[in-house]
Amino acid sequence: MIIRVSEAHVRPERFEAFRDMIVSAVRDFPGRYPGLLEHEVLLAPPNSLLYVSR
């Protein structure tokens, strides 16, 4: 199994918009990529966001 973690450091004033964009962008990934078992978007305070895919 491959586990991929991507981290983004975001300016505080743009954090909510960036989070919404990422969640929207990856919403359909499991259906589009057969090998993708699961994924999640995690908040890593104060200004980081993690995308984890397995």
Secondary structure, 3 states (H helix, E strand, C coil): CCCEEEEEECCHHHHHHHHHHHHHHHCCHHHHCCCCCCEEEEEECCCEEEEEEC
